[in-house]
Amino acid sequence: MLLSRIISNIEGLNVSINDCNSILKDINSNALSTEVVARLWESYLRNSTYNLSVTSNLKNNEGDEEEEEGEEEKLEEGEVDES
C-alpha cells in the first residue's frame, strides 16, 4: 500500500517536471532574441568606448601639437605670454 502511493507520487512528480522542462524550453527560445540584442549592445558599447578613447587621445595630442607650434611662433615673433 505504501509503496504504491510512493510510486504514484513519483509518477506525478515526473509529469510535473516534464511540464516544467517544456515551459522552460519555451521561455529560453523566446528569450533568445533578447539575448542576441544584449550581446550586440555589449559589443557595440565596448567597441564605441574603445574607439572614443582612441579618438579623443588623438585629438588631444593633435591639439597639444598645434598649441606648441602656436607658442613657438609667438616666441619667434617676440610675443611674450605672461600667464
Steps between C-alpha positions, in 0.01 A plus 500: 500500500773748599715403204215558254441850641872582465498376139191703410650812661826451305300461176321827575833665576639378165204648315544833681873506425437426131246785486748731671775401253273570205405843638867584565587398144232741369630779724858446381400502134298821550790666685752416228438818301540709816829325574627572148408867530670519840820348359496736202447800729782390730734463202393839361558666837842342543608593144364855516669560837831381358463707182401813692795464733742455209344787305505740795865418568585573138307828508663601829846424365432688176364795698808503723730502197307790345521697828874435524551614140297814569706577812825447309385743229411759764840464662673539164298814433592640841156470661516407867234305684484640853263237640 
